[in-house]
């Protein structure tokens, strides 16, 4: 889910990470040939990130089946992310100064926005973990990937951004994809006592995770680059562990499971570290590619998740679920492609304006080359 990236609508930490790890820009006079290799590396990074994010989802499912609860997974995954981010933050002085939101520590509105992002982000991860535990991971991942589509509507009400006809059409078709996945039930999807099935609860959790993740995306856009990503990841991990500790006594649930085999502990810890590495790879991709094509390539996570669901978990996908996932992928690709075309049109307009300015200033066009 953290791989969701769109033009102007990045995943919970991707926009900050892009600034934190930003490398010196290439010389403007460089040739296109010199830039082809970084773009190819960017494509490789986002594909690897999608693969690792899907592996994390598989690890969550395996851990859940072995006895980990959503509360325990949130606590332990947050602890791993906090530890990894702490090591990273300590490596740079600028990040250490930003640990407590400096130089914006007296801006109450900014601090409230950061706090809101952390709280709603924890809720999103809890919903997503619950969905992974209750339904096939390929279908859960497909539902979570509707988040960028809902972000367009939230951005209209919160950021006053325009909503295009394509955004509306994508949202409508996304509902079709959701319905196909929700109806693609297996024979054992209904419990004998007539209660709501785990699959139905998982579908509701995945959709709730998508909506809350969309809120995280919009909040992240408001925060911008004022909070380095390494710091943001650290606070995100801290929040997940902290709120899990608070809820454990109220729910009378142990925060650490007992009787879990060592192999499952290794799978859970490796999955948490893999998701952290995936975020860094996604950052490297954002340094070399526009956000819109990154968002399109990130939909490969759905394909990878269905693959792990079949090969590792032994759960084949129904025809309806595959069709629903295909519809959602097409919607995400359409929205990302629109953002890409808009960005390129704006770049062309700026270049034309700059050329006209040079012509007016010198009386003749500036020579090229």
N, C-alpha and C positions, 0 to 999 in steps of 0.2 A: 504493500500500500504506500510506503514512503517513496516509491519510485514515481508516483504520479507527478508529472511536471507538464506545465502548459505555458504558453506564451503569456507572461505576466502572472501566472497562477502556479507557483512552484510548490513542491511538497514541503512538509512542515519545516525542514531545515535546509532545503537545497539552495534557496536564494541567499541565505546568510553564508552557507559554505562556499558558494561561488565567489563571494567577496573575500572571505577569509583566506581562501587558497589561491586567489587570483594571481596569475603570473604576469610579468611585464608584457604589455601588448607588443605585437610584432610591429616592425617599422612600417608606416603607412605606405612607403614607397616600395615595399616588397612585392614580389610577383605572386600571381595566383599559384604558380607551381610550388613555391615554398610553403603555401598554406594547405596544400592538399594532404600532406602527411598528418598534420595536427587534426584535420577533420576526420581522416580515416581512423586515427586513434580515438577520437571522440565517439565514433560509431561503435568501435570495439568496447569502449568503456561502458556505454549504456547497455549494450547487449549483455556484457558480463554482470552488470548491476541487476538487470532483470532476472538473470539466471540465479544470482545469489539471493535476491528478495524472494523468489519462488521457493528456493531451498529453505529459507527461514520459515515460510509458511508451512512447509512440509515438516520441519522440526517441531513447530508448535503443535501440529496435529499428532505427531508421534508421541510427544511429551504428554499431551492431553489424554491419549488413549492409555498411557502408562500410569496415570494417576495424578498428574499435575492439574490443579484447578486454574481457572482464569486469574484468580487473585494471586496465586503462587507464581504463575508465569509472569504476570505484570511486575511483581516484586523483583524476581530474579533477573529478568531481562533488563529492567530498569537499572538494577545494580551493575550489571555487566556494562551497559552503555555509559553509566556514570563513571565507572572506573577507567574505561578506555578514553572517554572524553577528558577526564582529569589529567591523564598522562599527556594527552595532546595539548591541552591548554597550558600546562606548565612548561611546554617547550618554547613558548613565545611570550615575550613580555607584554605585547599589545593585548593578547588574549587574557593574560593574567589581570591586567587593569580593567578589562571589561567583564570580569566575573560577576560583579555586582552592578551591571548595567551602566558603568561609567562610560562617557561623561553625561549620561541622561538619568542619573540616579535621583535627581530632584524633580524630574518630570513625572508627576503623578499619573497623568493620562497614559504616558508610555509604559510605566510600571504596571498599571492596571491592564493594559493591552497584552503585555508579556505574560502576566499572571493568567489572564483569560485563555491565552493560547496554550499554556501548559496544562491547565485544568481540562479544557475541551480536548486537547491532544491525548491526555490520559484516558478520557472517556472513549475516544475513537479507537485507541488500541485495545481497550477492554472489550468493546463491541466486536472488533475484528478477531481477536483471540477467541471469543465465544463462538463466532461464526465458523472459524477454522475447526473448532472442536465438535461442531454439531452437523456439519455438512461437508461434502467433498470439497477439497481445497480449490480445485479448478473453478467450480461454480461460485464459491465464496469470493475468490479473487475477481471473477468477472463482475460480480455485483459491486464490489468495492471500487472497481474501476469506473463506475458511474459518477464518482466524486467530481471529476473535472466538469461534467455536464451540469451538475447542481451548482457548482461554483459560479457559473454564469448568472444564474438567477440571484444568488446571494450577493454577487458583486453589484448587481443592479440596485438592490435595496440598501446595501451598506456603502458601497463606493460610488454609487450613481453612474456606473458604467453602462453603456448602451447594450441592449440585447438584440442580436441579429436574428433574422428569420432562420438561419441555419442553426443557431443555438436552440430555438424553439423546436425545430424539426428534430434535432438530435435528442432533445429531452423526451419528445413523444416516442421516437423509435427506441430510446433506452427503456421506456416503460414496457415496450413490446418484448425487448430482450429479457427484462426482469421477469415478466410473466411466463416466458418460455422456460426460463431456468426454474422458477418456482413450481411450474407444473410438470417439470421433467422428473417426477418422483420415481423412486424405485419401489419394488413391491413391499419392502419392509419399512417404508417411510412413516406408516401410521402405527402408533402403539396399540397394544391389545385393549387397554383400558379406555380408549377413546379420547385420551388427552391430546393436546396439540403435540405433534411429532417434533423430534429434534430438528428435522429438516426445516419445518416451518419456523421454529424459533431461530435457527441458524440464518434463514433468509431475512427475518426481521432484524437480527443483529447485524448482518452484513449491510443492509440498507441504512440502518442507524449509524453504522461505522462510516459509510460513504458520506452521509449528510454531515456528521460531525467532522469528518476529515475535510470536507469542503469549507466548513467554518474555519478550520485550522489554516487552510490555504489562503482564505481572504484575510485573516488576521496576520498571517506571515507577510502578505503584501503590504499591509499597513506598517508593519515593523520595518520592512526593507532591510538595508544593510547596517542598521544602527546596532545590531546585536550579532557579533561573529557567530558563525555556525557551530564551531567547536564548543563555544559557551552554551549555545542554545541546546545542543545535544546533551550536554552535561546536566543542564537544568531539567530537560525533558526526562532523562533517566532518574534524576533525583525525585521529580514529581511522581513518576510511576511507582517508585519504591516507597515514598513517603505516604501517599494516599492508600497504598496497599496495606501498610502497617497500621494506618488509622482504622481501616475497615475490618481488619482481621478480628479484633476483639468484639466488634459489634456483630459480626456474622458468626462468631464463635468458631472460626476456621483457623487451622494452623497455617502459619505463613510459610513454613518449609515442609514439604511432604516427607513421609517416612516410608520405608520399605520399597523405595524406587531403586531399580538396579543401577549400577554405576554407568553402564552404557547409555542409559537414558539421560543421566546427568550430563554426560559428555555431549550427547546430541543437543540438549537444551542450551548448554553454554556455547557450543559451536554455532548454533543457529543465531544466538544473540550477537556474537562477534561477527558473523557473516553479514547480518543486517547493517552493522556499523560500517564494515568495509564497503558494502554496497552503496551506502550513502556517499562515501568518499569517491567512489568510482563515478557515481552520478554527477558529483561536483566537477570532476575532471572532464566529463562529457560536456557539461554546461560551459566550461571554459573554451571549448573548441567548436561547439555547435549551437545553433539557435535553440531556444527553449521549445518551440513548436515541434521540430523534428525529433527532439529528445522525447517529447510526450508520445509521439507516434511510435517510435521504436520501443518505448517502455511497455506498450501493450503486448510485447512478446512474453511478458511475465505470465499472462493468461495461458499462452501456449505451453510454457514451461510447467506451469502448475498442473494443467491437465495431464502432461506427460508424467510428472512425479506421481500424480494421483493414480495413474494406471500402472506404472512400472514398480513403484515402491509400496504404495498402499493397497494395490490390488483392487481398486474401485473403478470400473469402467464408467465412462460418461454416457448418459442417454443422448439420443439424437436431438431431442428438444433442447437439452442443456447446451450441446455444441452449437446449435443454431442460435440460441440466445446469446452465447458468448460471441459468436460471429457478428451479430447485430450490434452488440456493445462495442466491439473492436472497431467496426465501421463508423459508429458515432464518434468515438474518441479520435479516430484518424481524420474524420471530416472536420471536427472542431480544431484539431491541431493544424491541419492543412490550411484552414481559413486564417488562423493566426499567422502562419508562415507567409502566406501571400500578402496579408496586410503589412507585415513587417518589411517585406521586400519592397512593396509599393511605397512605404514611407521612406525607405532608404533611397529609392530612385528619385523621389520627390526632393529629398534633401540634396542629393547630388546635382539635380537639375537647377535647384535654387542657388547652390554654390557656384555652378558654372555661369549662371546668369549674372551673379554678383561680380565675378571676375571680369566678365565681358563689360559690364557697366563701369567698373573701376578703371580698367586699362584701355577701353575703347575698342579693343580687339580681343578675340578669345585667346586664352593662355594656351601655349603649345603643349601638346601631350607628349609624354615619353621623354 
